[in-house]
Amino acid sequence: MTYATRLDRLGHTALDTLKVINELVKRDVAVVLLHPEIDILTKKSRLILGHCRT
């Protein structure tokens, strides 16, 4: 499981951040963001991040 204090700590750009999250999920690593509070394991959070990719 990986914790990040904020979404922008995972990448320099939004695209970088999504790529990092996708790679971690592919490796079965749970990602939990503390601000905004997002847990990638929940359907709601995956839906929110899915909209960011479009």
MODELLER restraints for C-alpha pairs under 7 A, 6 or more apart:
rsr = mdl.restraints
at = mdl.atoms
rsr.add(forms.Gaussian(group=physical.xy_distance, feature=features.Distance(at['CA:1:A'], at['CA:29:A']), mean=5.37, stdev=0.5))
rsr.add(forms.Gaussian(group=physical.xy_distance, feature=features.Distance(at['CA:1:A'], at['CA:30:A']), mean=4.48, stdev=0.5))
rsr.add(forms.Gaussian(group=physical.xy_distance, feature=features.Distance(at['CA:1:A'], at['CA:31:A']), mean=5.92, stdev=0.5))
rsr.add(forms.Gaussian(group=physical.xy_distance, feature=features.Distance(at['CA:2:A'], at['CA:29:A']), mean=6.83, stdev=0.5))
rsr.add(forms.Gaussian(group=physical.xy_distance, feature=features.Distance(at['CA:2:A'], at['CA:30:A']), mean=5.99, stdev=0.5))
rsr.add(forms.Gaussian(group=physical.xy_distance, feature=features.Distance(at['CA:2:A'], at['CA:31:A']), mean=4.85, stdev=0.5))
rsr.add(forms.Gaussian(group=physical.xy_distance, feature=features.Distance(at['CA:2:A'], at['CA:32:A']), mean=6.16, stdev=0.5))
rsr.add(forms.Gaussian(group=physical.xy_distance, feature=features.Distance(at['CA:3:A'], at['CA:31:A']), mean=5.99, stdev=0.5))
rsr.add(forms.Gaussian(group=physical.xy_distance, feature=features.Distance(at['CA:3:A'], at['CA:32:A']), mean=4.85, stdev=0.5))
rsr.add(forms.Gaussian(group=physical.xy_distance, feature=features.Distance(at['CA:3:A'], at['CA:33:A']), mean=5.85, stdev=0.5))
rsr.add(forms.Gaussian(group=physical.xy_distance, feature=features.Distance(at['CA:4:A'], at['CA:32:A']), mean=6.40, stdev=0.5))
rsr.add(forms.Gaussian(group=physical.xy_distance, feature=features.Distance(at['CA:4:A'], at['CA:33:A']), mean=4.94, stdev=0.5))
rsr.add(forms.Gaussian(group=physical.xy_distance, feature=features.Distance(at['CA:4:A'], at['CA:34:A']), mean=6.24, stdev=0.5))
rsr.add(forms.Gaussian(group=physical.xy_distance, feature=features.Distance(at['CA:5:A'], at['CA:33:A']), mean=5.88, stdev=0.5))
rsr.add(forms.Gaussian(group=physical.xy_distance, feature=features.Distance(at['CA:5:A'], at['CA:34:A']), mean=4.90, stdev=0.5))
rsr.add(forms.Gaussian(group=physical.xy_distance, feature=features.Distance(at['CA:5:A'], at['CA:35:A']), mean=5.93, stdev=0.5))
rsr.add(forms.Gaussian(group=physical.xy_distance, feature=features.Distance(at['CA:6:A'], at['CA:33:A']), mean=6.02, stdev=0.5))
rsr.add(forms.Gaussian(group=physical.xy_distance, feature=features.Distance(at['CA:6:A'], at['CA:34:A']), mean=6.13, stdev=0.5))
rsr.add(forms.Gaussian(group=physical.xy_distance, feature=features.Distance(at['CA:6:A'], at['CA:35:A']), mean=4.96, stdev=0.5))
rsr.add(forms.Gaussian(group=physical.xy_distance, feature=features.Distance(at['CA:6:A'], at['CA:36:A']), mean=6.79, stdev=0.5))
rsr.add(forms.Gaussian(group=physical.xy_distance, feature=features.Distance(at['CA:7:A'], at['CA:33:A']), mean=6.43, stdev=0.5))
rsr.add(forms.Gaussian(group=physical.xy_distance, feature=features.Distance(at['CA:10:A'], at['CA:17:A']), mean=5.21, stdev=0.5))
rsr.add(forms.Gaussian(group=physical.xy_distance, feature=features.Distance(at['CA:10:A'], at['CA:20:A']), mean=6.74, stdev=0.5))
rsr.add(forms.Gaussian(group=physical.xy_distance, feature=features.Distance(at['CA:11:A'], at['CA:17:A']), mean=4.27, stdev=0.5))
rsr.add(forms.Gaussian(group=physical.xy_distance, feature=features.Distance(at['CA:30:A'], at['CA:40:A']), mean=6.46, stdev=0.5))
rsr.add(forms.Gaussian(group=physical.xy_distance, feature=features.Distance(at['CA:30:A'], at['CA:41:A']), mean=6.56, stdev=0.5))
rsr.add(forms.Gaussian(group=physical.xy_distance, feature=features.Distance(at['CA:31:A'], at['CA:39:A']), mean=6.19, stdev=0.5))
rsr.add(forms.Gaussian(group=physical.xy_distance, feature=features.Distance(at['CA:31:A'], at['CA:40:A']), mean=5.49, stdev=0.5))
rsr.add(forms.Gaussian(group=physical.xy_distance, feature=features.Distance(at['CA:32:A'], at['CA:38:A']), mean=5.79, stdev=0.5))
rsr.add(forms.Gaussian(group=physical.xy_distance, feature=features.Distance(at['CA:32:A'], at['CA:39:A']), mean=4.45, stdev=0.5))
rsr.add(forms.Gaussian(group=physical.xy_distance, feature=features.Distance(at['CA:32:A'], at['CA:40:A']), mean=6.23, stdev=0.5))
rsr.add(forms.Gaussian(group=physical.xy_distance, feature=features.Distance(at['CA:33:A'], at['CA:39:A']), mean=6.26, stdev=0.5))
rsr.add(forms.Gaussian(group=physical.xy_distance, feature=features.Distance(at['CA:38:A'], at['CA:45:A']), mean=5.78, stdev=0.5))
rsr.add(forms.Gaussian(group=physical.xy_distance, feature=features.Distance(at['CA:39:A'], at['CA:45:A']), mean=6.14, stdev=0.5))
rsr.add(forms.Gaussian(group=physical.xy_distance, feature=features.Distance(at['CA:40:A'], at['CA:46:A']), mean=5.75, stdev=0.5))
